[in-house]
């Protein structure tokens, strides 16, 4: 199991729900070296093989499946064994094609080579939004509508009584990786403009790997008002969502936008980039802004901390009712049953 990102969060939470439905019929398989042992124990993960990475995925995993009755494989994290056909594959986005400059050539070439073969050999293709579905159909026109299904991300309503809502210094929160598409340079620039209008009273909390957040943006200088928190535990992350004056997301490309939904579950106002997928998912629940215009972003932040999202509460409530892990698992269960019914004919 890998370090937790939005993709891994999707896989873990969906699997928890599937366990409630299928019980012992659902076997979770992973390579050795599980990072999150508590989650592994909760999901009763079975470790197989001696390797990890592509070799485990493309060689050891299909060998294990073929030796154990060729069961239906449900993969939730973008890639799966190409040479094993009894499978359902989840592709969260096509950033490796749409924003190829964000990836090193080895990763890009591997995905560009494997992805069409993977999609041709799967019995059902899952993705997380209409936007990602449209990009998949654009890049791979051989895909059929009936062979695709949308299973979106979700969120559980947190018990806000567990978290302290007051903080010594008010802060803006950003939850993002170091990828250039997360637009951290512009985010910091916009925050500094905003903070100057507020008398410098705010901090900016950056959640992500400390050693990687600025690996492609080394010219940026972190002032005393910017705090790089690194990776946080779930408890620490929820605490930051709860305490933040606003959450800021200026991503240039997403398949869904899970941190936005998580922030909204804490009733935290969100300013996010005006991109197609954010419009699809979040509609009237957030403040949209031009992610390339630092001044516009700063003005949006002023609006967010001023009204605290009171005029968007109804839209947020609708979102939290619609996007739950239980609802998403139900959609995936329907896809699984459809594949199984077709196989039994």
N, C-alpha and C positions, 0 to 999 in steps of 0.2 A: 504494500500500500504506500502511496506517495504522500508528499507533504500536502497539507490541506489547501486547496484552491477552490474556486467555485465549482469546477468540474468534479473534484473529489467530494465536495459537500453534497452535490446532487446525488452522486453514487451512494454515499453513506446513508443519507436520509431516505432515499427511495428504497434502498435495500432493507432498512429497518421496517418500513411499512410492508414490503413484500413478505418479510418474515412473519408478520402477523397473519397474512393470508395463507401462505404456503407451508409454514412451519418447517418440519424436517425435510419436506420435499425440495426446499430451496437450499442448495449447497453453495456457499461462497468460497471461491477459490482464489488464492493469491500466491505469488512467489515468496520465498523465504525472506526474512529481514523486515517484518512488519514494523513500521515506525510507531503506529498508534495502537499499542497492545490492548488498551482498554476497549477500544472500538472493535478490534479483532476478536477479542473474547466475547463481546456482546453479540457480534454477528456470527460467532462460532466458525471463524474462518479456517479453512483447510489449506495448508501450505503444501505445494507440490513442486517438484523439480529442484534443480541445483543452481540455476542461473536466475537472472532478472533481465529487465529491459526487453528489447526486440527479440532476442533469442528465446527467452522464456515465452513471450507472447506468440511468436510465429512458429516455434518448434516444439518446446516442451508442453505447452498448454494443449495444442491440438492432439499431440500424441497421447496425453493423459485422457482426453475426452474420448478419443477413438478406442482406447483400451477399456473404457468404462461405459460402453453402450451408446455412445454418440448422443448424449442428452442435448436438449436445447440450451445453447449458451446465450445469456443476456449480458451484453457488454454495455456499460454505462459511461465509459470514459474515452470516447473518440476512436480508439483503435481496437482491432480484434484480429485473430488469426485469419489470414486470407484463404488458406487451404482447408478451412473447416466451414462447411456450408450451412449446417443446422444452427443458425445463429440469428440474433437480433442485435443490431449495432446502433449506438447513439453517437451522433456527430453534433457537437454543440455549436460550432461555427466554422467558417472557412477562412479564418484570419490568415492562415498560411498561404492562401491564394490571393485573397483580397488585400492583404497588407503584408506581402511577402518580405518587405524590407525589415520587418520586425524579427525575423528568424534567421539563424545561421544557415548556411547553404546545405549542411548535412541534414538538418531537420527538414528543411524545405523540400529537398530532393527526395528524401525518404517518404514523406507524406504525399508528394505529387505522384510518386511511383505506385505506392500502395493503395491510395484512396480509391481510384476508379476500380481496381480489382476487388477491393473490399466491398464496395457498394454493389457491384455486379453479383457478388456471391452471398449477399445477405438476404434473408427471407422477409425482413421488415427493417425499415430505416426509421429511427427515432431522432427527432431534433426538438429544440426547446422553444422555438418561436416561429411565427410566419416569416419573419425576416430571414432567419437561417434556412428555412425551407425554400424560400425563393432563391437564395444564393446557391443552394445545392442543385436546384433544378436548372439554374443558369449555367453552372460549371459542368454539370453532368446531365445533359438533356435526355439521356436514356432512362432516367428514373421515372417510374410511373406513379401517378397520384395515389393509386390504391395501395402501393407498397410503402407509403410514408405515413407517419403519425407524429403529432405534436404532443410532447409531454413536457410541460414547462417546469421551471424551478418553483419552489414553494418556500414557505416560512411557517414557523410555529409562533403563535402569539406568546411573547415572553411574559413571565411573571415579574412585572416591573417593580413590585414591592421588594424584590430581592436586591435591587440595585439602588445605590445612592444617586439621587438626581441632582444634587448640588456639587459644584466643584470650585476650588479656590480661584482659578482663572478660567474665564469662559474660553471655549476653543471650538474651532472648525475641524471636522474629522474627514480624512480621506483614507479609504480602504482600497488599495490598488497594488498591483505588482510593479516590477521595474520596466515592463515592456514600454517601448516608445509610444505605442498606441494609447497608453493610459494618460499621456499628455501631462506628465508631472511638472515639466518646466513651466508650461503656461499656468498650471494650477498654482504653483508657488508665486509666480508673478502676479496673478489675480488676487491671491490672498494678501500679498504685501500692499497692493493698492487699496484693497478693502480695509485692511488694518490701519492704514494711515488715516482713513476717514473716521475711524473709531477711536482715535487717540492711542493706538497701539495696545489696546487692552486685551486683544485676543491672542491665543496661541493657535498653531496649526499642528494637529496630531496626524502623523503619517504612519499608517499600519502597513507593514510589508517587511520582507527580509532587510535587515539593516545593511548587510554587506552587498545587497544587490539593488536596492532601490535606485541608486544613482550611478549604476555601472556604465550607463551610456550618456550620462549627463554630469560628468565630473566638474564641469565649469561652474556649476551651481554652488553657491555658498549658503550654508545653513546658518541663519542668524539665531539669536537667542529665543525668538518667538516661534521657531520651528522645531518640533520634537519628533525625531524618528524613533518610533516605538518598537520596530522590528515585528516579528510574528507574535501574536497574542493567543492565549488560551481562549476558548469559547467564552468563559466567564469574564475575562478581561475585555474581550471584544464587545460583549453585550453591555458591559459597564461603560465603555466609551460611547457606544451608540446612545445609551440612556442619558449621558451627561452632556453630549455635544450640543452646542447651540444650533448647528446645522451640519449636514453632511454634504460634501462637495465631490462630484464625480464628473470629470471632463474627458472621459474616454472617447476616442475617435471611432472605435469599432467594438461592438459587443454582439454576442449571440443572445443575451438576455439582460443581465445587469443585476445579479443577485445582491450585492451590497446595498443597492438602492432600496430593494424590497426589505432587507433586514433593517435598515435605518428607519423606514416608514413603520415597521412593526413596533418601534419604540416611540412612535409619534414625533420623531425628529424630522424637521423640515429638510428637504433635499433640493439642492441646485444641481442639475445635471445637463450634460451636453445634449443639444437638440439634434439627435441622430434618429434614423428611421426606427430602430428597434426600441429605443426609449419612448418614442411617441406611441408605438404599438402597445407597449406594456403599461406605461405609467400615465399616459393621457393627462388628466386634470389633477393628478396627485402630487406633482412636483413643479418646480420652477425650471423651465427650459431656458438655456442660454447658448450663445455662440461659443463653442469651446476654443476658438482661435482668437477671440476678442477679450483680452484681459480686463479692459475697462467695463465691458458689458457683464462679465462674470462678477466683477466686484460689486456692481450695482445690483445684481441679482442676489448676492449674498446679503447686502443691506436689507433688501426686501424680505429675505428668508428669516433673518434674526429679528426683524421688526414685528412681523405678524405671527411668527411661530407656526405657520401653516394652518391657522384656524379656518381659513376659507377653503381648505382642501380636505377637511376631515371626512366628509361624506365619501369622496373619491378614494381616500385611503382605506376606509372601512370596506368598500366594495372590493378593492384589491386584496385585502387580507382574507376576505371570504372566498375569493376566487382562487388565489394562488396559495394552496396549502400542499404539504407533502402527501397528505392522504388523498386529495383529489388527483394529484399527479400520479401516484402509485395506482390509483383506480384506472386511469387512462392507459398506463403501461400494462396492467393486468389484462385489459381488453385486447391490447395488441398481442400479448402472449397467447391468450386463448384463441385468437383468430389464427395465429400461426399453427398452433397445435391442432385446431380443427381442420385446417387445410392439409396438414401432414397426415391426418388419420383417414382422409378420404381415399 
